[in-house]
Amino acid sequence: MKPAELIEFRGTGDLTLHDRRVLNLLYEQGGQRICDDVYHVMALADLRGTHKGGERVKDSVVRLMRTLVEVPVTGSNGKPATLRVALLSETTICDDEGDPTGEVRYALSKGLRDILKNSTVWGRIQSQVMFAFTSKYALALYELLQKRVNLSHVWTEEFEIRDFRKMLGVPDDKLLRFADLNAYCLKPALLEVNALADHGVSLEPIKRGKAVCAIKMHWWKKTRNERELAYMELQRSKVGRIPRLKGTVEKIT
């Protein structure tokens, strides 16, 4: 279970897919004591998970420590304001990531703990689905979806394009044209989320004149057959997944 505030953070544009996975696992490890002023310990092997790529856990943890995220809040004067908070404070990491007994000792920042303590809305993030994604935008969209799927009688939500970019973690200086955002962020994310999640999602651009000013997000619960297909895809190798989902794989007879 992940609190809504942690799902909708702004300012994560510099984080990679691996960084976002590591953050989720560190948060999960804290369990019921995640809001306490204590140190948590997690095995390096568990942080790497099923991922066998070249990214180092240490690099991800350092980027998380350097990242200041933004949370929309209401100021003391009743007007919109922005709270900026660090994700992690102190950490101690085993120098040898190949050591089977290696650990990460870490603490969440006070500002983050205060946010989590007061959270009332949560989304259920499945680890198997999280590790199946090949795009950080797919993981971010999946988390936005999971925050909303249990809402009663609500199946759409509209976001200003600027806010939606920030929640997906798109860097401020990248994919500035909507055509590029759609081609390299939105469409790839939709492809993976709709193939692997228990719910379906679509993104509708809203125009003001000729410019796209907002995104309307629609979501729905998949049929039993569609959920079974998603489960089957999760059991398959990630190698060749994107061509397979696009239907561009040639079958050998």
N, C-alpha and C positions, 0 to 999 in steps of 0.2 A: 504494500500500500504506500502510495507516494502523495504527499500533500499538494494541493492545487498550486500553492505559491511556488513550490519547487519545480512544478511542471511549467509554469508560465513565467519563469524568470526571463528578463531581458539582459542583454550584455554577454551572451554566451557565444558570440560569433567566432572567437578564436579557439573554441574547444572542438576537438575532433570527436568522431564517433567513439573511439576508444575511451576518451576522457569522460564522455557522458555515461558510458557503461560503468566505468570505475566509480563515478559519483553515485550512481544508483546502488551499486554494491556496497559502498561505504555507508550509505544511508541505511540500507537494509540491515547491515551488520549491527548497527546501533540498537536496533530493536526497540523495546519499550523504554530504554534508557537514552534514546537519541536526543532528548531535550535536556538531559542532565549535564552538569558541568564536570564531565569525567573524560578520561581518555578511553578510546576503543582500540581493539587490536584485531587485525585480520591477516590471514595468510596471504602471501604474495601469489601463491598458486591459485587461490580462490578468486583473486582479483583479475587474473588473466583469464580465468574461466575456460571456455572451449576455444578461445581465440588463440591461434598459433602464429600470428603475424609478427612483424619485427618491432612493433611499438613496445616501449618499456613502461611498466607500471610507474616507475619513478618519474618519468617525463610527464605522465598524465597527472600525477599527484602534484607536481610542481606547478603545472599550468592551472590546476584547480586552486592552489594556494594564491596564485597571482591574479585570479579572476575576481573582479568586483561585479556582482550582478545587481540589476535594478528591479525594484518592486514598486508598482504604483500604489500609493497610499493617499490618505486624506490628511492634510496638515492640520495643525492646531487651530488654524483660522477657518477650517472647513473647506479649503480649496485643494484641488489636486496637487500632489507632491510626489517626489520620487525618493524612495529609500535605497541607498547603496550599501551593500553588505558583502563581506568576504565569505567564501564558501567553507574554507578550512583555516584553522589557525596553525598550531604547531604540529609537525609530523616528524616521526623517526622511521627511516626506511632502511632495511637491510641492504648493504652495498652489493651483495651477490644475489641477483634475482634468480639465479639458477639453484640456489640453496633450497632444498625441499622444506627446511624449517624456517625459511625467511618470512618476516612479518612486516606489517606496516602498523605503526602506533600513531593514532591521530586524534585530533579534537576538532569539533565544529566550533565556528566562531559564535560569540554570544549573540550577535545580531541574528544569525541564522537560527539558533536555538529558540530565540524569542518568537521568530516567525512560525516555526514548526509547532511550538507550544500552543499558539492561538489558532492554528488551522482547523477548519471545520469541514472542508471538502477534500476528498481523496480520490485517487485513481489507482486501479490495480494494474501493475506492470508485470507481465509474465516474463521471467528470465529467459525462457526458451525462445520467445518471440524477439526479445531485445537482442540476443546474440545472433539471431538469424538475419538481421538487417545488414545491408552493405553500405547504407547511406545514413549520415547523421540527421539529415532532414527527414528520413523515413521514421527514425526513432522519435524525433521531436513531434512529428505529426501523430504518431501512434500514441504518445503520451497525452497530447491534447485531446485525442479521441477518447482515451480511457477515462479521462476526467469527466467526460460528459455522457457516457453511454448509460449511466444509471439514473439520469434525470427523467422525471415523470412528465410525459406529454410534451417534451421539448426535443426537437430533432434537427433544429437549425440554429446557427449563431453567426452573426456578421461581425467581421473585424476590419478595422482600418488597415490598409495595406502596410503602412509603416509598422504598426504593432504586430501584425502577423509575421512580417519578416523577422522582427526581433525575437518573437517567441519560437520561431523555427531555427534561430541561430544563424541567420544569413549575415555575413560581415557587411558593415555599412558601405564599404567601397566595392562590393561585388554584386553582380546580377542586377544592375540598376534599372535596366529596361524590363518591362513586364514580360516581354517575349522571352528574354533570357532566363528570368526567374521561373517562368512556366516550364521552359524546356529542360533546365538543369537542376531545378529544385522541386517544383510542385508535381510534375508528371512522374519523375522517378520515385518520389516519395509515395504518391498514390498507388503506383504499380506494386510496390512491396507491401504497403499496409493492407491493401485490398486482397492481396494474395495470402497473407499470413495471419491477420487478426481475426477475431471472432465477429467483428462488426465491419460493415462497409462504410466508406466515406467518399464524398465528392466535394470538390471546391469550385465554386461558381464566381467568376470575376464580375464585379459590379462597377459599371462605368459612370463617370460624371463627364459628359461631353465625350471626347475621344480617349480620355485617360482612365485607366483602371484605378479606382480610389479605394476599393474595399474587396474583401473576399467573403463570400457566404459559404459556410461549411455545413454540409448536410451529412447525417449519419443514420444508420439503420442496422438492425440485428440481422445477421445472415440466416438463411435457412439451414436446416440440419445438414443437408447435402453440401452446402457451401462451406460450413464449418468443418465437415469431414475432409473436404478437399484442402482446406487450409492446414489441417493437422497433417495430412499426407505430405504436403509440401515442406512442412517443418522437419519431417523425418528424412528428407532427401538432402543431398549434398548442396552446399551453396555454389559449388562449381557449376557454371552454366545456368544458374537460376534466372538471371535477367533475360538472356535470350529465350529461355524456356517460357517465362511469363509473357514475353512479347510474342511468342509463337514463331520465332525465327529459327528454331532448332530444326535441322534436317534429320529425319528418321532414316536409319539404315535398314533396308529390308533384305 
